[in-house]
Amino acid sequence: MAANHVSISTERRKKHRFVLNIDRIPHLTADEKARLKPVTDRYAFRANEYYLSLIDWNDPHDPIRRLVIPDEIELRPWGMLDASKESDVTVRQGVQHKYGRVALLLVNEVCAAFCRYCFRKRLFMNGNDEVTYDIEPGIDYIRHHPEIDNVLLTGGDPMILKTSRLEKILAALRQIDHVRIIRIGTKMPAFNPFRFLEDDRLMEVLKRYSLPDRRIYMMCHYDHPRELTPQSHEAIQRLLEAGVICVNQNPIIRGISDDPDVMAELWNELSFIGVQQYYVFQCRPTVGNGAYAIPIVEAYRKVEEAKRKCGGLAKRLRFLMSHESGKIEVVGVDHRYIYMKYHRARHQVDEQRFIVCHRDDSAYWLDQLKPVEGYENKYYRDSFQLPSFR
């Protein structure tokens, strides 16, 4: 009995163990590690044993591998460090207020693993000070802005915080009457479902603060159906039993989530376990992301093809760009034009505003789309160029 207990404990520690250096990945050759060292010197690498175990190391194009293992092509010039100009809507250290009813609290700068295409990779670089560990200024800001009824905890991944730390944040927000929804942006159900399976205290905390009229929403981040392991299914079930609403949002990424069959499988499987696909994001033109991004027209057509393979509950998603000016939904593409609408807008005058632009199959971002006469796209710049990586 004692030997078996030791074996189980050792296995659990292994599953939770972080890998912070590619030299510790035995599946990579010495040559691969040498070639990837300059990439990890520039853009941080982080993974864990559980997630690495999902990789088929015999497949060089394995989507899970592509998601967390660095690629030399990340060093090619492409994009901006803060593609959506989040600095412009930062009202306190660690606090963003872009949309009237929603505020973001950046509560940490670490994840269980780092997605190679991350749009906030700047947070993982030396010298960054956007995140704050003192949330009181943010809580005070929210307290004095009664229009805020939604608060999103993000970062980094809030679910990597100790349960005691997370509880303090939730308790502070629940002291503010006008905050009705608390969202938690996380990839932990995919990266490390054991966070939810082995911490009963965490589930008690979530249940205490997800109330019938003041819900906690877990904004999950599944990119690929292979992440929906039995352990991940069980983690979602525990969250649902705690009264937490679970939805999913993810970007469409080259080689990971850009196959319509894969997208449809993911959305259908999520609907079966009670998780609604909320958003599919256009990959932001963040520095180093050229190999992961897909032009808007191609992405739109793939999303629409995937929808045709889904049941109604699986395809309630919206495909959009999280632009500096707001969340812009791509609602249609024909042989001449791209049709878009502001789903959320930074400025009230833009709310629900329709935009029609000339179709450009090489465009990745709103700034590259020339508006049709009679419509406005004040962000269009002929000089805004993003080279294709195909």
C-alpha positions in Angstrom: 0.0 0.0 0.0 2.8 2.5 0.9 4.7 1.8 -2.3 1.6 2.3 -4.3 0.9 5.6 -2.5 4.4 6.8 -3.3 3.9 5.8 -7.0 0.7 7.8 -7.2 2.2 10.8 -5.5 5.2 10.8 -7.8 3.0 10.6 -10.9 0.9 13.5 -9.7 4.0 15.6 -9.1 5.2 14.7 -12.6 2.0 15.9 -14.1 2.2 19.2 -12.3 5.9 19.8 -13.0 6.7 22.8 -15.1 9.3 22.8 -17.9 10.9 26.1 -18.3 13.9 25.1 -20.5 13.7 23.3 -23.8 16.9 21.5 -22.8 14.7 19.4 -20.5 12.6 18.1 -23.4 14.1 14.7 -24.3 12.1 14.5 -27.6 14.0 17.4 -29.1 17.4 16.7 -30.7 20.5 18.6 -29.6 20.5 20.4 -33.0 16.8 21.4 -32.5 17.6 22.8 -29.0 20.5 24.8 -30.3 18.5 26.3 -33.1 15.6 27.2 -30.8 17.7 28.8 -28.1 17.6 32.3 -29.8 13.8 32.0 -30.0 13.5 31.2 -26.3 16.0 34.0 -25.5 13.6 36.5 -27.1 10.1 34.9 -26.4 9.7 33.0 -23.1 9.1 29.2 -23.2 7.0 27.5 -20.6 5.1 24.2 -20.5 4.3 21.4 -18.2 4.6 17.6 -18.2 0.9 16.9 -18.6 0.5 19.1 -21.7 3.8 17.9 -23.3 2.5 14.3 -22.9 -0.3 15.1 -25.3 2.2 15.7 -28.2 2.7 13.0 -30.8 6.5 13.5 -31.1 6.6 11.4 -34.3 4.5 14.0 -36.1 6.5 17.2 -36.8 3.3 19.0 -37.6 1.5 17.9 -34.4 -0.9 20.8 -33.4 -0.2 20.5 -29.7 3.6 20.6 -30.4 3.0 23.7 -32.6 1.1 25.4 -29.8 3.8 25.3 -27.2 7.2 24.4 -28.8 9.1 27.4 -30.2 9.7 27.8 -34.0 12.6 29.6 -35.6 10.2 31.5 -37.8 9.1 33.5 -34.8 12.2 35.5 -35.2 11.2 36.8 -38.6 10.0 40.4 -38.6 6.2 40.7 -38.4 3.6 42.6 -36.4 3.7 44.8 -33.2 4.3 44.1 -29.6 1.0 45.6 -28.5 -1.2 44.9 -31.5 -4.4 46.1 -30.0 -2.8 49.1 -28.2 -4.0 47.9 -24.8 -1.8 50.6 -23.3 -4.2 53.2 -24.6 -7.0 51.8 -22.4 -5.0 51.1 -19.3 -6.4 53.3 -16.5 -4.4 52.0 -13.6 -1.5 49.6 -13.4 -3.0 46.2 -14.2 -6.4 47.7 -15.1 -7.9 48.1 -18.5 -11.2 49.8 -19.2 -12.0 49.7 -22.9 -15.7 49.0 -22.9 -18.1 50.8 -20.6 -19.5 47.8 -18.8 -16.4 45.7 -18.7 -13.1 46.1 -16.9 -10.0 43.9 -17.0 -7.8 43.1 -14.1 -4.4 41.7 -15.1 -3.7 39.8 -11.9 -0.6 37.9 -13.0 1.9 37.4 -15.8 2.3 33.6 -15.8 0.4 30.7 -17.5 0.7 26.9 -17.0 2.3 27.0 -20.5 2.9 29.8 -23.1 1.1 29.7 -26.4 3.6 30.6 -29.1 1.1 32.9 -30.8 0.2 34.8 -27.6 -0.9 38.4 -28.2 0.4 39.4 -24.7 3.8 37.9 -25.0 5.2 41.3 -23.9 4.0 40.4 -20.4 6.5 37.6 -20.3 9.5 39.7 -21.3 12.0 41.2 -18.8 11.2 44.8 -17.7 7.4 44.6 -18.2 5.4 46.2 -15.4 1.8 46.1 -16.8 0.7 43.5 -14.3 0.2 44.4 -10.6 0.0 42.2 -7.6 -1.7 44.9 -5.6 -5.3 44.8 -6.9 -6.6 47.4 -4.4 -6.2 50.3 -6.9 -8.1 48.3 -9.5 -10.8 47.3 -7.0 -11.1 51.0 -6.0 -11.4 52.0 -9.7 -14.2 49.5 -10.3 -15.9 50.5 -7.1 -16.1 54.1 -8.3 -17.4 53.3 -11.8 -21.0 51.9 -11.3 -21.3 51.3 -15.1 -19.0 48.3 -14.7 -21.1 45.2 -14.2 -18.6 42.7 -15.7 -15.0 42.2 -14.5 -12.6 40.0 -16.4 -9.7 38.5 -14.5 -6.9 37.9 -16.9 -3.1 38.1 -17.3 -1.3 35.6 -17.6 -3.7 33.0 -16.3 -5.5 33.7 -13.0 -6.1 30.0 -12.4 -2.4 29.5 -11.7 -2.8 31.7 -8.6 -3.0 30.0 -5.2 -6.6 29.4 -4.2 -6.2 31.8 -1.2 -5.1 34.6 -3.5 -7.9 34.0 -6.0 -10.4 33.9 -3.1 -9.3 37.4 -1.9 -9.8 38.8 -5.4 -13.3 37.2 -5.8 -14.3 38.3 -2.3 -13.3 41.9 -3.0 -15.2 42.0 -6.2 -18.3 40.5 -4.6 -18.3 43.4 -2.1 -19.1 45.7 -5.1 -22.9 45.7 -5.7 -22.8 46.7 -9.3 -20.4 43.9 -10.4 -22.8 41.2 -11.5 -20.5 38.9 -13.6 -16.9 37.9 -12.9 -15.1 36.3 -15.8 -11.9 34.3 -15.5 -9.9 34.0 -18.7 -8.0 30.7 -18.5 -6.5 27.9 -20.5 -6.0 25.8 -17.4 -8.7 23.2 -18.2 -6.6 22.4 -21.3 -3.1 23.0 -19.9 -3.6 21.4 -16.5 -7.0 20.1 -15.6 -5.6 18.7 -12.4 -5.9 22.2 -11.0 -9.6 21.6 -10.8 -9.5 17.9 -10.0 -7.2 18.0 -7.0 -8.2 21.2 -5.2 -11.5 20.8 -3.4 -10.9 24.2 -1.7 -10.8 25.9 -5.1 -14.2 24.3 -6.1 -15.7 25.5 -2.8 -14.5 29.0 -3.4 -15.9 29.1 -6.9 -19.2 27.7 -5.7 -19.4 30.3 -3.0 -18.9 33.3 -5.3 -20.8 32.0 -8.4 -24.3 33.1 -7.3 -27.7 32.6 -9.0 -27.8 36.3 -10.0 -24.1 37.0 -10.0 -22.3 34.2 -11.9 -18.7 33.4 -12.4 -17.9 32.7 -16.1 -14.9 30.6 -16.9 -13.7 31.9 -20.3 -11.9 28.7 -21.3 -9.4 28.4 -24.1 -9.4 25.2 -26.0 -7.7 25.3 -29.4 -7.9 21.7 -30.5 -10.1 18.7 -29.7 -7.0 16.7 -28.6 -7.0 19.0 -25.5 -10.4 17.5 -24.5 -8.9 14.6 -22.5 -10.9 12.6 -20.0 -9.3 14.7 -17.2 -10.3 17.9 -19.0 -13.9 16.6 -19.3 -13.9 15.9 -15.6 -12.6 19.4 -14.8 -15.4 21.0 -16.8 -17.9 18.8 -15.0 -16.6 19.9 -11.6 -16.8 23.6 -12.7 -20.4 23.1 -13.9 -21.3 21.4 -10.6 -19.9 24.4 -8.8 -22.3 26.7 -10.6 -19.7 28.2 -12.9 -20.8 29.0 -16.5 -18.2 27.7 -19.0 -17.7 29.1 -22.5 -14.8 28.8 -24.9 -12.9 31.3 -27.0 -9.8 30.9 -29.1 -8.0 32.4 -32.1 -7.9 30.7 -35.5 -4.2 29.7 -35.8 -2.3 28.2 -38.8 -1.6 24.5 -38.2 -3.6 24.3 -35.0 -7.1 25.5 -35.3 -7.5 26.3 -39.0 -8.9 23.0 -40.3 -12.7 23.2 -40.7 -13.1 19.6 -39.7 -11.0 20.2 -36.6 -12.9 23.3 -35.7 -16.3 21.6 -36.1 -15.1 18.7 -34.0 -14.0 21.0 -31.2 -17.2 23.1 -31.2 -19.4 20.0 -31.3 -17.6 18.3 -28.5 -17.6 21.4 -26.4 -21.4 21.7 -26.9 -21.8 18.0 -25.8 -20.1 18.7 -22.4 -22.0 22.0 -21.8 -19.4 24.6 -23.1 -20.5 27.1 -25.6 -18.1 28.4 -28.2 -18.2 32.2 -27.7 -15.7 33.8 -29.9 -13.3 32.8 -32.6 -10.6 35.5 -32.9 -8.6 36.6 -35.9 -5.0 36.2 -34.8 -3.7 39.6 -33.7 -0.7 40.9 -35.7 1.6 40.6 -32.7 5.3 40.5 -33.2 6.6 37.1 -34.1 3.2 35.7 -35.0 3.5 35.7 -38.8 3.7 31.9 -39.1 0.5 31.5 -37.0 -1.7 34.1 -38.6 -4.3 33.5 -41.4 -5.6 36.3 -43.7 -9.1 37.5 -42.8 -10.9 36.1 -45.9 -9.3 32.7 -45.6 -10.2 32.5 -41.9 -13.8 33.6 -42.5 -14.3 31.0 -45.2 -12.9 28.3 -42.9 -15.1 29.3 -40.0 -18.2 29.3 -42.2 -17.2 25.8 -43.6 -16.8 24.5 -40.1 -20.2 25.9 -39.1 -21.9 23.8 -41.8 -20.7 20.7 -39.9 -22.1 21.8 -36.5 -25.3 21.5 -34.7 -27.1 24.7 -33.8 -25.8 24.9 -30.2 -22.2 24.4 -31.4 -22.2 27.3 -33.9 -23.5 30.3 -31.9 -20.0 31.8 -32.1 -18.9 35.1 -33.6 -15.7 35.5 -35.7 -14.1 38.8 -35.0 -11.0 40.9 -34.7 -10.1 42.3 -31.2 -8.9 45.6 -32.7 -7.8 48.7 -30.8 -11.1 50.3 -31.7 -13.3 47.3 -30.5 -14.4 43.8 -31.4 -15.2 43.8 -35.1 -17.3 40.9 -36.3 -16.7 39.7 -39.8 -20.3 39.0 -41.0 -19.8 38.3 -44.7 -17.4 38.1 -47.7 -18.4 38.2 -51.3 -16.3 38.5 -54.6 -16.0 42.3 -54.0 -16.3 43.3 -50.4 -15.8 42.3 -46.8 -18.7 43.1 -44.5 -18.1 43.9 -40.8 -19.8 45.2 -37.8 -18.7 46.5 -34.4 -19.8 43.9 -31.9 -18.2 46.0 -29.1 -16.8 49.4 -29.6 -14.3 51.5 -27.6 -16.2 54.6 -28.6 -20.0 54.7 -28.2 -20.5 56.3 -31.6 -19.1 53.1 -33.2 -21.4 50.6 -31.4 -23.0 48.3 -33.9 -21.6 50.4 -36.8 -21.4 48.6 -40.1 -18.2 48.7 -42.2 -17.8 47.6 -45.8 -14.3 47.4 -47.2 -12.9 46.2 -50.5 -12.0 42.6 -50.4 -8.3 41.9 -50.0 -7.3 38.3 -49.7 -3.9 39.2 -48.3 -5.1 41.4 -45.4 -4.7 40.2 -41.8 -6.1 43.2 -40.0 -8.6 46.1 -40.2 -5.8 48.6 -40.9 -5.2 46.9 -44.3 -8.7 47.2 -45.5 -9.7 50.1 -47.7 -13.3 51.2 -47.1 -15.9 51.3 -49.8 -17.2 54.8 -50.6 -19.9 55.8 -48.1 -18.3 53.8 -45.3 -15.6 54.8 -42.8 -12.5 52.9 -41.7 -10.3 55.6 -40.2 -7.7 53.0 -39.3 -6.9 52.1 -42.9 -3.3 52.8 -43.8 -1.9 52.0 -47.2 1.5 51.7 -45.4 0.4 49.0 -43.0 2.0 46.0 -44.5 2.2 42.4 -43.1 4.1 40.0 -45.3 2.6 36.6 -46.0 4.3 33.5 -44.5 2.7 31.0 -46.9 
